[in-house]
């Protein structure tokens, strides 16, 4: 895993854009990624207008309505897809494993599910996607998508990519910002497998961790 330390969110956003390589990309949610999406949108729009195929999917989603403020895909749609001319990908919004599996079957057909890039966030507890510390989902290395019924962070019901497509992606990019993530970043660097982010990233041949100076303060 390569660790890249950058000055601030803006610098992380610029660097992260280098890894937006398709055609198929899975992206996380939350305020950090909403900021990244706003930075990506003009470049993605330019590339799409030139004929490049870029198709975005959720790493995880909360089981809420699309117009709910907690909906990850709403932020992706408003901050990236719509301004980039990819509004038709609104229908990549899914809230259950069954719906996500159907979407992936339509996308990949009988071919294996393969994302060219997966962008992960990291919580202050070390969770990533909707894979949380101490949960049995961390032992599941075969499922493509999983329903989550007991997330320790609200809302409790979610859908998430499993470890298999995350680990088998062409490129794996994690983003961690702020001093509140510093201890987990240190643990990830040291290979602490009690953290879901470590379990997801360890051994990936093309894994990158993008952090700001605050998150890197204990390295």
N, C-alpha and C positions, 0 to 999 in steps of 0.2 A: 504494500500500500504506500503510495506516494502522498506525503502531507505537504500542502502548499499553504503558506501563511501569507495573508494579504492584509492591507491596512484597515479596510472597513468594508461595509456592505457593498458600496458602489464598486470597489475593486473586485470583490468576490463575484458580483454580477457580471462584470466585464470578462473575468477569467472563465466563469461557468459557461458563457456563450460558446467558448471554443469546443465544448463537449456536446453541444446540441447537434448531433450528427445522426441522421435517420437511416432508413425511413421511419422506424418505429421507436418511440421514446415514451417511457413511463415516468411521470412526474409526481412528486409529493405535493402536499398542500400546506396551508398555514401562512402566516404573515411574511415569513422569509421568502417563500416561493412566490407569493403574490408580487413582492418587490422584484424578484428575478424575472418573472414573466413580463412585467412592464418594461424592463430593460431589454429583454429578448425580442419583444414584439416587432420593432422596426426592422431588425435584421432578418427575422423569420419571414416577415412580409416581403422583403426584397428577394429572398431566396425562393419563396413560393411563386412570386410573380415571374421569376426566371425559369420556372418549371420544375423546381426541386420538390420531391414528394416528402412531406413531413407529416407523420400521423402520431398524435399524442394520446396517451392513455393514463388513467389514474393508477398510482401506486396503491392508494387506499382511499376509501370514501366512507363518510359517516352515513348511517341510514336515516337521512333527513330529506325533506323536499328540496328540489333544485333551488328554489328561491330562499331557502333558509340561510342565514348568515354563516352557519357552520358547514355548509356544503363546499367541499374542496373544488369540485368541478365548476361550480358557479364562478369562483375566482379565476380559475384557469380560462374559462370561456370569456369572461369579461376583460381580463387583463392581457391575455395572449391570443386565444383563438380568434375572437371577433376582430380585433385590430390587425391581426396577421392574415386576414382573409380566409380563415379556416373555420368559419362559423358552422359549417355542416357537421363538424366533429362534436357539436353539442350532444349528439346522440351517443357519444361514448360515455355518457353519464350512466352509472350503474350503482345499485345499492345492495345487491345480494350476489352471492357466489354463483347462483344459477344464471342470473342475468349477465354477469361478467363472463362466465364460461360460454354463454351463447354468443356474446360479442366477439370473443377470441376465436370461436369456431368460424364465424363469418369472416374474420380478418385473416386467419391463417389456414383455414380449411383443414386438410389432413396433415399439414406440415407441423413440426414442433413449434411451440410458442417461443419466439425468440425476440427479445427487445434489443435493439442496437445500443441503446443507452437507458440506464435506470438512474434517476436522481432521487436520492434518499435524504430526508432530514433526520435529526436526532433530538429526542427529548432530553430533558434534564435528568430523567431516570435511565437514559440509555436506550429507550425504545426507538424503533424505526418502523416505517410503515405503520401498521396497527399490530405489530408483534411486540409484546410487552415482557418485561423480566419475569421469570418464574412461571410462565404459561406453557402449556403443552404444545402450543403452536411452534415453539422453538425446536421441538424434536421431530417435527414434520418436514422432511426434506423432499417430499414427492408431490405434494399438492400444488397446483398452479394458482388457485385462488381459494380463499378461506372465508367463511362467515365467522365473525367475532360477536359473541353475545355478552361478554363480560369485560369490556374495556375498563380499566381503572380510571381512565379519563373520560368525561362525558363528551358526547353521548355514548352509551355502552355498546350499542349495536353498530357494527361496521362490516365492511368487506375489505379484504386486503390481498395483494399478491402474496403468495407463499415464498418460502426461501428458495425453492427450485428455480423459478424464472429470474429471481433477483441474482442468484449466484451464477446462472448460466447466461446472463446478459453479455453483450459484447463489450460494454464499458459500464463501470459502476462508479457513480460520483456521489459522495456524501457532502453535505453542507452543514456546518455548525458555527453559529455566531453567538458572541456574548460571553461574559465572564461566568454566567450560570452554567455554561457547558464545559468549562475548563477542566474540571475533574474528570468528567466522562471522556473528554478528548484524550486526556493523559491515560486513562484506563484502556481506551481503544488502542492507542499507540502501543501500550504494553501487552495487548492481546488478552484482556480480561473477557473470558467467554461467558460470564454471567450477564453481559450486556448484549441485547439483541443486535445492536449495531455491529458488534464484533463478530457475532455468529454470521451475520449477513455478509460481511466484507472479507473475513479471513480467507486467505487462499485465492481470492479472485486475481487473475493474472493482469487485469487492467483496472485496478481500484485506485481512486483518487479521493482524498479528503481535503476539502477547501474550508479554511478557517480564517477568521479575522484575528487580530492581535490579542483581543481580549480572551477569545476561546483558546488561544495557544499559550496563555500566560503560564501554564504549569509544565509545559514541554521542556 
